[in-house]
Amino acid sequence: MKDWSDHVRELGNDSAHPNPEQAPTNPQNARDIVSFLDFLLDYLYALPHQIQQYRERR
């Protein structure tokens, strides 16, 4: 996740602050950023809740 988040940070920064000669953001890169955010939110919020529910069932 750390490597991916660093890559996403660079993509986002390039997209938010493009150079005049820079090509537009690649649609696949935008989809990759959304995928990363989906995984991150699952990891931070959904997974801990699922683990708690599992522990309560035991």
Helices and strands as residue ranges (DSSP letters): H 2-16, H 27-41, I 42-46, H 47-57
